[in-house]
Amino acid sequence: MKLLPFVALCIFGILGCSGTNQGKQEALPIKIGFLVKSGTEVWFRQEWKFAEEASKTLGFDLVELATPDAGTVMSAIDNLHTQGAQGLIICSPDVKLGPAIVEKAKQFNMKLLTVDDRLVGPDGQPLKDVAYLGISAENIGKMVGQAIVDEIKQRGWNMNEVGALATTVDELETARQRTDGAKSVLLANGFPEKNIFETPWKNRDIKGALDVAAVTLTQHPEIKKWVAYSMNDDGVLGTVRACEGRGIPASDVIGVGINGTSGVDDFRKSGPTGFFASVLLSPRRHGYGTAEMMFNWIKNGVVPPLETFTDGILITRENYKEQMHKEGLL
Ligand code: FCA
């Protein structure tokens, strides 16, 4: 009888002890949400693929959700909270949702990391206190411009007879910096400003770009040779398809994209198309890299840098296989 209180104490002690352990964060399964603005664009599918690789290698649960508008972003964050996620990585469909996303993440005690498209505040300025990993957009835009200028020279074209068609997304900083970067190199190399036609790209898929590019081509039948740039491959592929639709031969079109992930389909075609080159980015760094940063933040308290800028490499039909292989994309 006298032993009873002692036994009870031991049992309480064991339970109490294990209860305390469960309260520690490392005992909880780590769950990270990865929200992207498009679940169909190849770039984001690649980012997810590499984030999945990180979840397997490092050992955490990954929840991938496509959130193409404000409503789906907000309900996805609620959903992640219900599932017990401690971290959120997001490429928002609208960067102006910044303050609302930050608020919700705070409310749910969720760590927040942004990728690709940087959130902005009510004044339109980047939220610099939210960790961000994105491309060095202006430099990459300049690489696009340089590749176009080099190929114009290579083909022996007279710049005064060439049109430049840019499908633009000026409301998004990373997009504007890319197309402005490309334009600055064209101008610096003597490309006539009056021959540059910028057209806003609202429906941001290939078809959306094709539709707006076709209008510009129709308005300028006098121009027979075209160069094309945009914020990414899809914006350029749309222009290239629009040129094909008007019977402009591939030899009279120089399109240079960004991403590499969807432009590569044109390189795989048996003959050259107007999609001449792309700047291959690293979906591995954007997908695996951000997932790993978030994992380390949750598990080990390693706070990610507020800004990480990634670079890219020019690919053409000649070198894409080798470069994509290096990136784990082939
Ligand atoms: C933006 C674009 C994507 C990709 C990414 C790095 O989010 O929409 O296509 O270029 O930046």
Residues whose N, C-alpha, C, O or C-beta is under 5 A from the ligand:
A	BS01	FCA	W43 D116 D117 M231 N232 N259
